Each structure stands twice: as C-alpha cells, then as structure tokens.
Amino acid sequence: MSAEAAGSIRLDRWLHHARLFKTRTLAADAIAGGGIRVNGQPCSKPAQPVRHGDTVTVSAHGRVRVLRLRLLGERRGPASEAAGLYEEIAF
C-alpha cells in the first residue's frame, strides 16, 4: 500500500504542494540541511511521512513558520489552493 493510500505523504512532496519551495529538490535540500522539524523533532529524510494534524516547522527564506497540516494535497496547484493545505500557528 502506498503512503498516500495510508493517509500520509512524503514531507518533500507536501512542502512542494504547499508552495513552500519551488521544487521538490529544494524541499529535500532544506530537509537534509536541518531546516525542517516534524512534530517538534528534527527531520533529515525527505521521505518522512506526514499526516493530517502533524505540525511542520519550516526555517527557510529568512523566517520560521509553524504549520499544522490540514490536507495532504493531490498536486502543486495555485497559491489559493496551497494555502488550504495548512494552518499557520502563531508561536
């Protein structure tokens, strides 16, 4: 069974779908570089599965964002669609 069928998606794919990075390669590089946390834990693997309700902390582009996954996303769509994939959490 694929990860998507099990209700999860690869972290690099989700970051790309959510338009936080222009490419999956850039997302994977940020993950490998230690700029991403999942549920407060450092993550170094682009294939890390994420699920609805997980919290992703992204340190990129000169700022830190804490996001709660609302939807997994099927594709990289327009910005309005991507904004619905997460809820920004103030910290």
Phi, psi and omega in degrees: 000135180286162180298320181297323179293333180272005178086028177219169179214153176298141181301315181297323177293316181296317179299324177289314178301322182281002177063031176276338176222144183292330181224160175295327179297316177296321177297315180298321178296319178296320179295311181297329180280358177087015182271005184231137173236145176240121182052040177082354182258135176302143181233133180236003182245119179301333181276005178306123179285140174236151185230167175306132178094345178294153176253127179242124176257123184242120175252100183200158176058034176077015178209164178245129178236138175247121187234139174255126181293128175257318181223155180278326181086139179263334187201174173270100183258196179294162183304322181297323178288318181297323180297336178281353181281345184213164174240127179281132181253127177284139179232000000 
